């Protein structure tokens, strides 16, 4: 996945994956640090410089493919000593640090490692659900295995954020083969969530099995099983432009098998309120 910002992607956006979970607490909660995180970083930097604000930031990584991490060096709060940054993934801390250290190691930047950043950085190996303020954060493995540090096979994860009996589930890189054991596990994990954010990179025509991404049909079929209040398809193919995505969105919304399913194709800057979307069974 590459960044693809250009005039023809101004509606749906060309930055790689980054999502913020807005909640009642003061701490900032982010999923992945694709290039989209740089925009948030600029906004927060203005508040640091103008208002002398301090921030505690919690970042949950689905995995460490570059399209999900490359924005981290451009997240401006990382350069302020007043910032605390907590990094989470279901990997050992040393694996997380090594995976991210390359972004700051002097070969690709003028730094000497992620440990040289002025902010206070903490690594957390997720082994069970955790809480961040009013949010409970749970995770499950999804169908997008990768080769990691030392050629060790690393798993990829989806997350569920729950507060006040409402939840958001995110699976940004997941191949939703209905017969796959991990997909069956994910459907159970996500059942009846208020908002489902689901990988939908491919059309049926350009789908490549085994690459760890879903077709739009697979994603919407998964949504029919999960029964969320709202489904948001993400991880758009970087070669697709706004007109093509708009046409695909209209096509799928006209299909009778999805007439009872509320869904959108993710647009950069979208904000969704989970209280407005209830699953059919609630």
Buried (B, 14 or more C-beta within 10 A) or exposed (E): BEBBBEEBBEBBBBBBBBBEBEBEBEBBBBBBBBBBBBBBBEEBBEEBEEEEBBBBBBBBBBBBBEBBBBBBBBBBBBBBEEBBBBBBBBBEEEBBBBBBBBBBBEEEBEBEBBEEBEBEBEBBEBEEEBEBBEBBBBBBBBBBBBEBBEEEEBBBBBBBBBBEEBBBBBBBBBBBBEEBEBBEBBBEBBBBBBBBBBBBBBBEEEBEEEEBBBBBBBBBBBBBBBBBBBBBBBBBBBEBBBEBBEEBBEEBBEEEEBEEBBBBBBBBEEEBEBEEBBBEEE
